[in-house]
Amino acid sequence: MNSSSDRPMLVAVVDDTPLNLILMSKLVDRLGQTRAQAFERPAEALSWCIRHEPDLVIVDYMMPDMDGLEFIRRLRSVRNRDDLPILMVTASHERPVRYEALDCGASDFLTKPIDGREFEVRVRNMLKLREAHLASRQRAELLAEEVRKATAAIVDRERETITRLARAAEFRDPETGAHIQRMAHYSALIAQQLGHAPDFIDALMMAAPMHDVGKLGIPDTILLKAGRLTPEEFAVMKQHPAIGYDILKDSSSSILRLGASIALTHHEKFDGTGYPQQLAGAAIPIEGRIVAVADVFDALTSARPYKPAWPLSRAIALLREGRGSHFDADCVDALLQGWDAVQDIRLRFRDEGESAFAPVPQQ
């Protein structure tokens, strides 16, 4: 008899009578590839069973300090392993005890005085049951690992698709790939500071780079214009949130659908004066409010062909000035409260050709 891990099957034997303990231990050891762990004191046995993983427990009913019923209750309450078989040793006339033992979690019974043949058969049956549970557990773990690998592969492909989609928009826009990385990490930082769940933070990190994918539908004459846009040109530019939303909204991917929401709402303003829907306050999805702060902050502090980078102190002042009007105040505060992380992100994702810079204290 052998477990799926090729180790000896461990049988904990608990009985306060030394003669019974010796007898049952020897019977266990005779089965082959099984090893008895004998205990006269139930408290010591319980501690060992909690710290280790026996394949079978044989416990006497009548013991001082802690009887077999209490032993089973405590073991099941701590480990709660239904796949751990427990044999209780009782006298043949103790039928009410057996009923209570079943309620406590006993798997089967041995009757005193112990018959060697019956002992062998019942122990073998219990250990075969344990082997089946171990094999089933191992198959479940292998399946879970395969599912994890397959899911990771899907996520990697999804991430690649999102990155390429974001870069497609980037090639038609003077913004840089480093901007995409920075604003995505700023968005994740804000969400983390606000206390959002890790799953949402990870999804936001992946979806945020798609905020401007709608610029794929904006003519080059407007998108790449060096000077100020005319009112008519700006009206066309203001269509890119809706275009991005239409590109992404019907995806089966929850990440792309989150990207659709971000694309549509990241130009809304907290006071309702933004576009395209003039949403205000909490009517703006939280992902849109977060990305609005992250995107504007990085745009201000990054050099573009049409403007130099703003000093950090000036960008911070604009964010603070816009608290409650342009921006959700909580999102602004979250970014500034994570200032050390902001500096790390700026250092990690510098624009090409940009030299390293010393950290700047928050003004």
C-alpha positions as CSV (number, residue, x, y, z in Angstrom):
1,M,0.0,0.0,0.0
2,N,1.4,3.3,-1.0
3,S,0.4,7.0,-1.3
4,S,0.6,9.1,-4.4
5,S,3.8,10.6,-3.0
6,D,5.5,7.2,-2.4
7,R,6.0,7.9,1.3
8,P,4.8,5.4,4.0
9,M,1.2,5.9,5.0
10,L,1.2,7.4,8.5
11,V,-1.3,6.0,11.0
12,A,-1.7,7.8,14.3
13,V,-2.7,5.4,17.1
14,V,-4.2,6.9,20.3
15,D,-4.9,4.7,23.3
16,D,-4.1,5.2,27.0
17,T,-3.6,1.5,27.5
18,P,0.0,0.6,26.7
19,L,-0.8,-3.0,25.7
20,N,-3.5,-2.0,23.3
21,L,-1.2,0.7,21.9
22,I,1.6,-1.9,21.3
23,L,-0.8,-4.4,19.7
24,M,-2.4,-1.9,17.2
25,S,1.0,-0.4,16.3
26,K,2.4,-3.8,15.5
27,L,-0.6,-4.6,13.4
28,V,-0.2,-1.4,11.5
29,D,3.5,-1.9,10.9
30,R,2.8,-5.4,9.5
31,L,0.6,-4.1,6.7
32,G,3.6,-3.0,4.6
33,Q,4.5,0.6,3.6
34,T,2.6,1.9,6.7
35,R,4.1,3.4,9.8
36,A,2.4,3.7,13.2
37,Q,2.8,6.8,15.3
38,A,1.7,5.8,18.8
39,F,0.4,8.1,21.6
40,E,-0.7,7.3,25.1
41,R,-1.8,10.9,25.8
42,P,-4.6,12.3,23.5
43,A,-3.5,15.9,23.9
44,E,-0.1,15.0,22.5
45,A,-1.7,13.0,19.7
46,L,-4.0,16.0,18.8
47,S,-1.0,18.4,18.7
48,W,0.9,16.0,16.4
49,C,-2.1,15.4,14.1
50,I,-2.6,19.2,13.7
51,R,1.1,19.8,12.9
52,H,1.5,16.8,10.6
53,E,-0.7,15.1,8.0
54,P,-1.6,11.5,9.1
55,D,-3.3,9.2,6.6
56,L,-5.4,7.5,9.2
57,V,-6.2,8.1,12.9
58,I,-7.2,5.2,15.2
59,V,-8.5,6.5,18.6
60,D,-9.9,4.8,21.6
61,Y,-13.2,6.0,23.1
62,M,-12.4,5.6,26.8
63,M,-9.5,7.8,27.7
64,P,-8.8,10.2,30.7
65,D,-8.7,14.0,30.2
66,M,-10.0,13.8,26.7
67,D,-12.2,10.9,25.4
68,G,-12.3,9.8,21.8
69,L,-15.4,11.9,21.0
70,E,-13.8,15.1,22.2
71,F,-10.6,14.2,20.3
72,I,-12.4,13.8,17.1
73,R,-14.3,17.1,17.6
74,R,-11.2,19.0,18.2
75,L,-9.3,17.5,15.3
76,R,-12.1,18.1,12.8
77,S,-12.6,21.7,14.1
78,V,-9.0,22.6,13.5
79,R,-8.1,20.6,10.3
80,N,-11.6,20.0,9.0
81,R,-10.3,17.5,6.6
82,D,-13.1,15.2,5.5
83,D,-10.7,13.1,3.6
84,L,-8.8,12.1,6.8
85,P,-10.3,8.8,7.9
86,I,-10.8,8.2,11.6
87,L,-11.4,4.8,13.2
88,M,-12.8,4.8,16.7
89,V,-12.3,1.9,19.0
90,T,-15.4,1.1,21.1
91,A,-17.0,-1.8,22.9
92,S,-19.7,-3.7,21.0
93,H,-22.5,-2.5,23.4
94,E,-21.7,1.2,23.1
95,R,-24.1,1.9,20.2
96,P,-25.1,5.4,21.3
97,V,-21.4,6.3,21.5
98,R,-21.0,5.2,17.9
99,Y,-23.9,7.4,16.8
100,E,-22.4,10.4,18.5
101,A,-19.0,9.5,17.0
102,L,-20.5,9.5,13.5
103,D,-21.9,13.0,14.2
104,C,-18.4,14.1,15.3
105,G,-16.8,12.9,12.2
106,A,-15.7,9.3,12.8
107,S,-15.4,7.2,9.6
108,D,-15.7,3.7,11.0
109,F,-15.3,1.6,14.1
110,L,-13.2,-1.2,15.6
111,T,-14.7,-3.3,18.3
112,K,-13.0,-4.4,21.5
113,P,-11.4,-6.9,22.0
114,I,-9.5,-6.1,18.8
115,D,-9.5,-9.0,16.3
116,G,-6.4,-9.0,14.1
117,R,-8.2,-10.0,10.9
118,E,-10.9,-7.4,11.3
119,F,-8.3,-4.7,12.2
120,E,-6.3,-5.5,9.0
121,V,-9.4,-5.3,6.7
122,R,-10.8,-2.1,8.2
123,V,-7.4,-0.3,8.2
124,R,-6.6,-1.4,4.7
125,N,-10.1,-0.1,3.5
126,M,-9.6,3.2,5.3
127,L,-6.1,3.6,3.8
128,K,-7.4,2.8,0.3
129,L,-10.0,5.4,0.8
130,R,-7.3,7.8,1.9
131,E,-5.2,7.0,-1.2
132,A,-8.1,7.7,-3.4
133,H,-8.6,11.1,-1.8
134,L,-4.9,11.9,-2.1
135,A,-5.0,10.9,-5.8
136,S,-8.1,13.0,-6.4
137,R,-6.5,16.0,-4.6
138,Q,-3.4,15.6,-6.7
139,R,-5.4,15.5,-9.9
140,A,-7.3,18.6,-8.7
141,E,-4.0,20.4,-8.0
142,L,-2.6,19.5,-11.4
143,L,-5.8,20.6,-13.1
144,A,-5.8,23.9,-11.1
145,E,-2.2,24.4,-12.2
146,E,-3.1,23.8,-15.9
147,V,-6.0,26.2,-15.6
148,R,-3.7,28.8,-14.0
149,K,-1.2,28.4,-16.9
150,A,-3.9,28.6,-19.5
151,T,-5.4,31.6,-17.8
152,A,-2.0,33.3,-17.6
153,A,-1.4,32.6,-21.3
154,I,-4.8,34.2,-22.1
155,V,-4.0,37.2,-19.9
156,D,-0.6,37.6,-21.7
157,R,-2.3,37.5,-25.1
158,E,-4.9,40.0,-23.9
159,R,-2.2,42.2,-22.5
160,E,-0.3,42.1,-25.8
161,T,-3.5,42.9,-27.8
162,I,-4.1,45.9,-25.5
163,T,-0.6,47.1,-25.8
164,R,-0.6,46.9,-29.6
165,L,-3.9,48.6,-29.7
166,A,-2.6,51.4,-27.5
167,R,0.5,51.7,-29.6
168,A,-1.6,51.9,-32.8
169,A,-3.1,55.1,-31.4
170,E,0.3,56.2,-30.1
171,F,1.8,56.1,-33.6
172,R,-0.7,58.7,-34.7
173,D,-0.2,60.9,-31.7
174,P,2.9,62.9,-30.5
175,E,2.5,61.2,-27.0
176,T,5.2,58.6,-26.3
177,G,5.1,55.0,-25.2
178,A,6.6,56.1,-21.9
179,H,3.6,58.3,-21.3
180,I,1.3,55.3,-21.7
181,Q,3.4,53.3,-19.1
182,R,3.5,56.2,-16.7
183,M,-0.1,57.1,-16.8
184,A,-1.1,53.4,-16.4
185,H,1.1,53.1,-13.3
186,Y,-0.1,56.4,-11.9
187,S,-3.7,55.1,-12.4
188,A,-2.9,51.9,-10.5
189,L,-1.2,53.9,-7.7
190,I,-4.2,56.1,-7.3
191,A,-6.5,53.1,-7.2
192,Q,-4.3,51.5,-4.6
193,Q,-4.2,54.6,-2.4
194,L,-8.0,54.7,-2.6
195,G,-8.1,51.2,-1.2
196,H,-9.5,49.4,-4.3
197,A,-9.2,45.6,-4.6
198,P,-6.0,44.1,-6.3
199,D,-8.1,42.7,-9.2
200,F,-9.5,46.1,-10.0
201,I,-6.0,47.7,-9.7
202,D,-4.5,45.1,-12.1
203,A,-7.4,45.5,-14.6
204,L,-7.0,49.3,-14.4
205,M,-3.3,49.0,-15.1
206,M,-4.0,47.0,-18.3
207,A,-7.0,49.1,-19.4
208,A,-5.7,52.6,-18.8
209,P,-3.4,52.7,-21.9
210,M,-6.5,52.5,-24.1
211,H,-7.8,55.9,-22.9
212,D,-7.0,57.6,-26.2
213,V,-7.6,54.7,-28.7
214,G,-10.4,56.8,-30.2
215,K,-7.7,59.1,-31.7
216,L,-7.4,56.5,-34.4
217,G,-10.5,58.1,-35.8
218,I,-9.3,61.7,-35.8
219,P,-7.8,63.1,-39.0
220,D,-4.1,63.8,-39.0
221,T,-4.6,67.4,-39.9
222,I,-6.2,67.9,-36.5
223,L,-4.4,65.3,-34.4
224,L,-0.9,66.4,-35.5
225,K,-1.6,70.1,-35.8
226,A,1.2,72.1,-34.0
227,G,-0.8,75.2,-33.2
228,R,-4.0,75.8,-31.3
229,L,-7.1,74.1,-32.7
230,T,-10.0,76.1,-34.0
231,P,-13.4,75.6,-32.4
232,E,-14.4,73.5,-35.3
233,E,-11.3,71.4,-35.1
234,F,-11.6,71.0,-31.3
235,A,-15.2,69.8,-31.8
236,V,-13.9,67.0,-34.0
237,M,-11.1,66.2,-31.5
238,K,-13.8,65.9,-28.8
239,Q,-15.3,63.0,-30.6
240,H,-12.3,60.7,-29.8
241,P,-13.8,59.5,-26.4
242,A,-17.0,58.2,-28.1
243,I,-14.9,56.7,-30.9
244,G,-12.7,54.8,-28.4
245,Y,-15.8,53.7,-26.6
246,D,-17.4,52.3,-29.8
247,I,-14.2,50.4,-30.6
248,L,-14.0,48.7,-27.3
249,K,-17.5,48.5,-25.8
250,D,-18.7,45.2,-27.3
251,S,-15.7,43.1,-26.4
252,S,-16.1,39.8,-24.5
253,S,-13.0,40.9,-22.5
254,S,-13.7,42.6,-19.2
255,I,-10.4,44.5,-19.6
256,L,-11.4,45.9,-22.9
257,R,-14.9,46.9,-21.6
258,L,-13.1,48.7,-18.7
259,G,-11.0,50.4,-21.4
260,A,-14.2,51.4,-23.2
261,S,-15.4,53.1,-20.0
262,I,-12.1,54.9,-19.5
263,A,-12.0,56.0,-23.1
264,L,-15.5,57.5,-22.8
265,T,-15.1,59.2,-19.5
266,H,-11.5,60.3,-18.9
267,H,-12.3,63.8,-20.3
268,E,-15.3,64.4,-18.0
269,K,-14.8,66.9,-15.3
270,F,-16.0,66.6,-11.7
271,D,-18.1,69.7,-11.9
272,G,-19.9,68.5,-15.1
273,T,-18.1,70.8,-17.6
274,G,-16.2,68.1,-19.4
275,Y,-17.0,66.1,-22.4
276,P,-18.6,64.2,-24.2
277,Q,-21.5,63.7,-21.8
278,Q,-21.0,66.4,-19.2
279,L,-21.2,63.9,-16.4
280,A,-20.5,65.2,-12.8
281,G,-19.3,63.8,-9.5
282,A,-20.0,60.2,-8.8
283,A,-21.9,59.8,-12.1
284,I,-18.4,59.6,-13.7
285,P,-17.1,56.1,-13.2
286,I,-14.3,55.8,-10.8
287,E,-11.9,54.5,-13.5
288,G,-12.6,57.7,-15.5
289,R,-12.0,59.9,-12.5
290,I,-8.7,58.1,-11.7
291,V,-7.4,58.2,-15.3
292,A,-8.3,61.9,-15.7
293,V,-5.8,62.8,-12.9
294,A,-3.1,60.4,-14.1
295,D,-3.3,61.4,-17.7
296,V,-3.4,65.2,-17.1
297,F,-0.5,65.0,-14.5
298,D,1.7,63.1,-16.9
299,A,0.8,65.3,-19.9
300,L,1.7,68.4,-18.0
301,T,5.0,67.1,-16.7
302,S,6.1,65.6,-20.1
303,A,7.8,67.4,-22.9
304,R,5.9,67.5,-26.3
305,P,6.9,68.9,-29.7
306,Y,4.5,71.7,-29.0
307,K,5.4,72.4,-25.3
308,P,8.2,71.9,-22.7
309,A,7.5,69.8,-19.6
310,W,6.0,71.8,-16.7
311,P,7.9,71.9,-13.4
312,L,6.5,69.5,-11.0
313,S,5.5,72.2,-8.6
314,R,3.4,73.9,-11.3
315,A,1.7,70.6,-12.2
316,I,0.9,69.9,-8.5
317,A,-0.5,73.4,-8.1
318,L,-2.8,72.8,-11.1
319,L,-4.1,69.5,-9.7
320,R,-4.7,71.1,-6.3
321,E,-6.5,74.1,-8.0
322,G,-8.7,71.6,-9.9
323,R,-9.7,69.6,-6.8
324,G,-13.5,69.3,-6.8
325,S,-13.9,71.1,-10.1
326,H,-11.9,69.5,-12.9
327,F,-10.8,66.5,-10.8
328,D,-12.2,64.2,-8.1
329,A,-10.4,65.6,-4.9
330,D,-9.9,62.1,-3.5
331,C,-8.0,61.0,-6.7
332,V,-5.8,64.1,-6.6
333,D,-5.0,63.5,-2.9
334,A,-4.3,59.8,-3.6
335,L,-1.7,60.7,-6.2
336,L,0.0,63.2,-4.0
337,Q,0.0,61.0,-1.0
338,G,1.9,58.4,-3.0
339,W,4.5,60.9,-4.1
340,D,7.5,58.6,-3.5
341,A,5.9,56.1,-5.8
342,V,5.2,58.8,-8.3
343,Q,8.9,59.6,-8.4
344,D,9.8,56.0,-8.8
345,I,7.4,55.7,-11.8
346,R,8.9,58.8,-13.5
347,L,12.3,57.3,-13.0
348,R,11.5,53.9,-14.4
349,F,9.6,55.1,-17.4
350,R,11.6,58.0,-18.7
351,D,11.1,59.2,-22.3
352,E,13.7,58.1,-24.8
353,G,16.8,60.3,-24.5
354,E,15.7,61.8,-21.2
355,S,18.4,61.8,-18.5
356,A,17.9,60.6,-15.0
357,F,16.7,63.3,-12.6
358,A,16.9,63.7,-8.8
359,P,13.7,63.1,-6.8
360,V,11.7,66.3,-6.3
361,P,9.9,66.9,-3.0
362,Q,6.2,67.5,-3.2
363,Q,5.6,71.2,-3.0
